[in-house]
Amino acid sequence: MRKKMINWLLVALCSAGLALVLISVKTYAKPNVASPRAANACTEHLVNGGFETDTTWSLPITPYRAAYSTEQAHSGGRSVRAGIIKPSDNVFSYASAIQTVQIPTGTQTSTLVFWWYPISTEGALPQAANVVDDATVQAVADGVVPATALAGDRQYALLLNEQNSVLARLFFTRSNAQNWQQATFDLTAYAGKTVRILFGAYNDGANGVTALYVDEASLLTCQQQAAASYLPLIQKLAVTPTPTLIATALPTSTPAPVGTVVWPTPTQAIEVFSPIKDGLYHSPIEVNGFSQTFEGNVNLRLTDQNGQVLAERNTLGGSVDGFDFFASYVRFTVSEQISATLDVFETSAMDGSEIHKVQIPLVLLPGQRVIDLNQPIVGGTVCHPVLAAGYSNTFEATLAVTLNRLDGTEITRTTAMGGNLGIYADFATTISHTVTTPAPVLVGAFEESPAGFGPVDYTRVPVALYPAGTVACP
C-alpha cells in the first residue's frame, strides 16, 4: 500500500510539473473540443425554390399536369402541386416538376432540403405494397405505362441524370398525412455531376386520387475555403479548467462574435446530458456528457434492479488539459420492460475505487432504439434556426425535438415526421431560438410514450448556439 501511494504521488507531481511547463510557454493549451478549421463557402443552386414565380421549373404536359398552386404553402403564397386533388378529376396521369442543376466538382457537402404536403384519398400505402422494382420506378420517371403492375397511386421525389435515368429514389410512397413535413437528403456523392430534381405524383385513374405539394426547395452546396481565419473554439486553460468559446485570429474584414460564452465548469468531474433520469430506452442507449478525469477515462456500466451487469464499456473525455465532451453508447438485451441504473464514473488511479459517480435510473424496453439523432454533433457549433436531423420509427411517425438549457429546462420544442409501422425513415426539422450572445444548449429528440409513461429514447446533444451575424453564423 505504501509503495502504491508513493507511485501515485510521483504521477501527480509529474502531472503538476508538466502543467507548469505548459502555462509558462503559452497561456492556453491546445483545444480539443473543436479545432481551427477553414470556413465554408455555400451556394444555393435551385432557382425559384419557393415556387413564387412561373420560372425555371419544367412542368411536362400530361393528362393532368403539375401546376403552381395557392391552395397550400409552407411559406410565401404558393407551392407546386403534382397529382390530383378532386375525385371528380380522376384520370390516368403522371405529373411532375423538374429542375436541372450542376453540383460543382470539389463540393464538400451538398444537401437537398424541401417541405412536402402529401394527400391521398386512397390512404397510406400498405407496407407490403411498397416494394417496387427499379424498372417500374424508371418507367414512372419516364412518364410511361409501368413495365410491371404498379398497385395504386404514388407520390415520389427522384434524382435523375441528364439522360433521365434514375440515380436515387428520395422517396416513393403514398401518404395521406395532410401536413407539411421536411425532407433532407445528402447529395454530396454526386459532386461534379449534372442532376435533375423531380417531384411527382402518379394516378392510375381508379379508386381514389393522390397528390403532393412541395415548397421551400433548396439545394445548398458548400466548399471549403483556405483557412484564412479560425471559427470560434472552446478553449481550455492548461491548469485551471475554464473552457471558453472565443474567436481567434479573425481578419479585420470579418465581424467578431456579438459576445463570448463560457462553457460552465461543472461542480463535479463528470456531467451527463443523455440519457435522462427515469427515461424509457431501447438498445443502444446514447451516453453524452462533459468530464475531466485521470487520463480522460470515463466508465459506463448498466445494471438491472438486482445488480446484474447488462453492459460495460469505457470512453474518453477531458483530462489534464481540461474538461471535454464524451459520446458513447451501451447495448443491452431484455425480453420485457425492467428497471435499471446507468453508472458513469471514474476509476481512482490511487486505489481503484469508483469515484465521481453519476447514477441515472432508467426503464429498459425490449427491441431496438426508435430514434437516431445524427445532427447536430456533440460539442458542435450551431446557428439559429437549429437543424435537427436523424432516422426514426415512431408511433404515427411523430417525434418531438427540443432545445434545453444545460440544467435540462426546456426552452422550446417542435415536432418532426419520420418513419412508422416498423419502417425507419429520415427526419429533419428546424427549431427556433434567437440569442444575442453565444449560449451553450442541449438539442434533443424523443418519442412521447403512447401510453403516457414519459419520453422514449430521449437523446440530448450539447452544442454552442450562435446568433446570426457572428463569425460562426455570417
N, C-alpha and C positions, 0 to 999 in steps of 0.2 A: 504494500500500500504506500509506504514511504517513497519507494522508487517511482511509483506511478505518479505521485504528487509532484516529485521533482521534475519528471519528464514534462508534465503538464505545465509547470511554471516556466520551463525553458521555452516551450512552444509559445506561451503567452508573451514572454519577454521578447522573443524574436519577432512576433507579430507587431508588438508595440514599436520596436525599433524600426521595422520596415515602414510603419505608418509615419514615423517622424521623418525618415528619409524622404518619403513621398511628399509630405507637406512642405519640406524645405526646398524641394525642387519646383513644385507647382502647387498652387492653392487647390485646384480641383484634380481629382483622379479621373482617369478616362471613363466617361459614362458608359454604362452597359444596359440602360433601359431603352435608349434609342441612339442611333449612330448618325453622324453627319451624312447627309445624302443629297444627291443632286435634285434640283427642282424638276417638276414635270410640266411640260407644255401640253395642254389639252385642246383638242379641236372638235367642234361639232360637225358632223358630216351629213346628217339628214336635213333637208330643206323642207320648210312648212310642216314640221313635226306636230304642230298643234292643229293642222288642217283648217286654219282660219281663212285661207285663200284657195282659189281653184288652180293651184300651180303645182308642178313638179311630180306629183303622184300620177301614175298611169292607172286608169280605171277601165280595163278592157270591156268592150261591148259584148254582152251576153244577154240571154233572155231576161235576166233580172240583174242588171249590173250594179256594182258598188257606187256609192254616192256620198258626197259631203252632206252632213246632217246637223240640224239644230235640235233634234229630239233628245239627244244625250250629249253631255260634255263634262269631262272631268275638270277642265279649266277653260277659260275663254268662252266663246259662244258656240263652237262647233266641234265635231269629231268626224270620223269617216265611218260609214256603215257598210258592211258586207253581209249579204244574205237578205232574208225576207222576214218582215215583222207581221204583216197582216195575213191571217189564214186564208182569206179570200184571194190573195195574190199567189197562192202556192203553185209553183211550176218547177220543172226540172231545170236547174241552172247553177252555174258557178258564178261567184262574184269575188273580185279581188282588187286590192290597192297595192301597187308595186312601185318601189323606187330603187334605182341602181346607184351604188356608191363604190368608191375606191378606198380600201383600207390601206394606208401608207405602209411601205416597207420600213422596217425598223421600229414599228409600233411596239411600245412596252405593254400597254393594255388597250383593249378595245371592248367596249361594253354597250350592248343594246338594251335600252330600258323603254318600256311603254306601259300604258294603262289600257286595260280592255274590259269590256262590259258584255258578257255573254247572255243570250236569251234564246230559249227554245221551247216550243210547245210539245216537242217530243220528249222533253225531260232530260235528265242527266244520262250519260252513256253508261250502260252496264259494263262492269269490268271485263267480262268475257267477250264483249263486242269490240273492245279497244285494241285488238291485235290486228294490225293492218300491215300487209307486206309492202316492200319498197316500190314494187311495180305499180301498186294502186296509188300510193302517195304521189309518185311521179305522174301518173295519169291525171290526178287531181290538179297538180301544178300546171299541167299542160292544158287543162280545161277540156278534157275529152272523156267519153264514157269509160269508167274504170275497166281495166283488163279483167279484174275479178269483181265479184259482187261486193258492194260496199253497203252494209246494212245500216240504213238510216242516214240522217243529215250529219254534217260535221262543221266545226269551227277549227281554224288552223292558222298557224304562223310558220312560215317556211323560209329557209335560207337557200338561195339558188345561186348558181354561177351564171356567167354571161350566156351560156347555151341553154339556160333554163333547167339544167339538171339539179336535182335536189341535193344540196350539201348537208343539210341538217333539218330535222323536224324540231322546231322550237316548242310547239305543242300541236297536237292533232287529236281533238276531243269533241265532246258535245256537253254543254253545261247550260243550266237554266238558273245560274246563281243570281242574275239580275242585280249585280253590284259591281262597282269599279274595283279592280284588283291590279296590282302592279306586277310586272314580269321583268326579270333581269337575266341576260344571257351574255356569257363571255365569248367574244368572237376573236380573241387575240390570235388564235391558231390560223386565222385567215389573213394575217398581215401580208401585204403585197398583192392581194387579190382584189378583183372587181366582183362584187356580190350584189345580189338582188334581194331586198327585203320584201316579203309578200305576206299580207294579212288577208285572209279569205274565209269564205263560207260556201258549203255545198248543200244544196237542197235537192232531194230526189223526186220531188213533186208529189209524194204520197204522205199520208198521215199528217204530222204537224209541220211547222215551219221553224227555221233556225237562222240566227243572225249573230253578229257581234259588232260592237262599236270599238274603235281604237282612238286614243287621244294621247297627247304629250309623248310622242315617239322621239327617241334620241339615240344617236349612235356616236358616242364620245370616244375618241382615241387619244392616248397620252404617250408622249415620247420623252425620254429622259434627256435633259439638257446638261451641259457641262456644269460641274459642281462649282459654281461661282459664289454660292452662299450656303449657309447652313440653316436647316429648318430648326424650329425650337426643339430643345432637348430636355430630358430630365437629367440634370446633373447631380453628382454626389460628392460631398465633401470627403476627403481622404480619411479624416479622423472622426469628426462628428457627423453622423449621417443625417443630413437635412436635404433630401433631393428637391431640386427646384427646376421648374420649367423656365428656361431663359432663351433668348435669341443671341447667337454668337456670330461675329464676323459678317454682319449684314452690310451689303453695299449701300451707299448713301441714297441710291435711287429706289431702294426697296423699303416700304413702310415698316417700321418696327411694330411689334405686337402692342395692342392697346395697353396691356399690363402684363405682369408676370404672376405666376401662381406657384405657390409652394405645395408640392405633394406632401400632405401632412405626415410627419414622422410618427408612426404608431406608438402607442404607450406600451406595446408588447412586441416581442420579437417576431411573432407570426400573426398575420391578419388574413382571414379567409373571407372572400367575397361570394364564392359559389362552391358548394351548394348552400341552400339556406336552411335555417332551423325548421324542423318539422315538415319539410317539403316531401313530396312524393316523387320517387325516382325509379326509372328503369335503368338497365345496364346499357352502356357505361355511364358513370357519373362524372361530369366535368368538375375539376377542382382548380379554382383560380384564386390567387392571393398575392400578398406582398410580405416579404420577410427579410431578415438579416440573421444568419446563423453561422456557426463554425463551418468553414469551407463551403458554405451555401447549401448544406444538406437539409432537406425537408422530408420527413417521413409521413406516409399515408397508410392508415390501417382501418379497414372496415370490419366491424364485428356485429353479430346478431345479438338479440336480447339475452342470450345465455352466455355471451362472451366468446362464442366460437368465431374464429377469424375467417372471414369470407374473402378478403383480398388484402394484399400488402404491396407497397412499392415505395420508391423514393423519387424525389425530383430536386431541382436546383433553383434557389432564389438568390438573394443577395448575401454577400459575405463581408470581407474586410473593407471593401470599397463602399459599402453602404447597403441600404435597402434596395431590393429589386423585385420585379414581378416573377411569379412562378405559375405555370399552367401544366396540368397533367389530367389524368383520369384514372378511375378504378373500375374494373369489371367485376361482376358477380353473377351468380346463378341462384335463383329462388323459384320455387314452384307455387308459392302463394304469397300473399301480402304479409310482410313481417316488419317489426320494429328493429332498428339498427342504430349504430353510432359510428360516425366517421371521426377518427382521431388524427389530427395534424400536429406534428411535434418535431422537436429536435432531440437528437441523442447526445447527451453530455459527453464532451471529449475527455472530461476528468474521470468520471466513474461509470459511464454507460447508461445512466438513468435517463428517463424521458422527461424533458423539460420544455417549458414554453408551450404546453399542450393546449390546443383548441379542440373542444369536443362538440360535435354537431349531431343532435338526434335527428334521425331520418325515418321515413317509411319506404321500404323497398317493394317494388312491384315486379311481378314476372314479365318477361318479354324484353324487347329492345327499346331504346330511347326513341321518343317520337319527335324530338326537335334537335337539330344540329344548328347552332348559331355560328356561322362561318365568318361573318363580318359585322362589326369591326373586330380587330385582333387585340389580344391582351396587351396593354401598355401602349396602344396606338394613339395617334392624334386624329381627331375628327372635327368636322365643321358643321355648322348649322345650315340646313337640317341634317340630322344624323341618319345615314343609311344603315339599316339592319337587314341582313340577308342570310339565308340558310336553306335548310332542307327539312321537310316536316311531313307528318302523317297524323292528323289530329281529328277530333270529333267535329264533323261538319266543316272540316278544312280550316277552322279558325284558330288562331293563336294570338296571344297578347304580346306586345312589345312595350317595354317600359324604359324610362330614364329615372335613375335613382341617385340620391346623394350617397356619399361613402358610408353613412350610418344606416343605409337601407331605406331611408324615407323616400317614398315615391314622389317624383316631380311631375311626371305626366305619363300617359300611356296612349297607345293606339292599337289597332288590330291589323293583322295580315292574313292572307289566304295562301295556304299551301296544299298538300295532298290530304286525302282521307280515304276511308273504306279500304284500308290496307295498302294503298298506293302512295308511295313517297313522291313528293314533288317540290320544286324550288319555291321559295317565298322571298319577297323583298318588299320593304316599305321604308318610309322615312318618318322620323319622329322629330317634332319641332320643339326647341327650347332655346331662346335667344339669351346670350350672355354678353356682358360688356367687357369682361376680362376673362382670360382662360380659366377654366374650372375643372377639377377632377370629378368625374361622374361614373356611374355604372350603367351600361346598356344591357338590358335583359330580355329574355323571351321565355314564355311558358304557355302551357295549355291549362285552361281552367278545368278542374275536375268536373266531369258531367254530373257526378253525384254530390258535388258541393264540399269535397273534403280538402280543398286547397289547391295550390299550384302544382302542376305536374312537370317534371324535368326542367325546372327553373334554373337557367344558366345566366350568370351576370358577369359582364366583361368590364374591367376597369380601363378607362380611356381619359384623355385630356381633351376637353371640348373648347374649341377656339371660336371667337366671334369673327364675322366677316370683316375684311379689311386688314387683317393681320398677315404676317408672313405665311403662316400655315394655311390661311384661307383668303387668298387675294380676291 
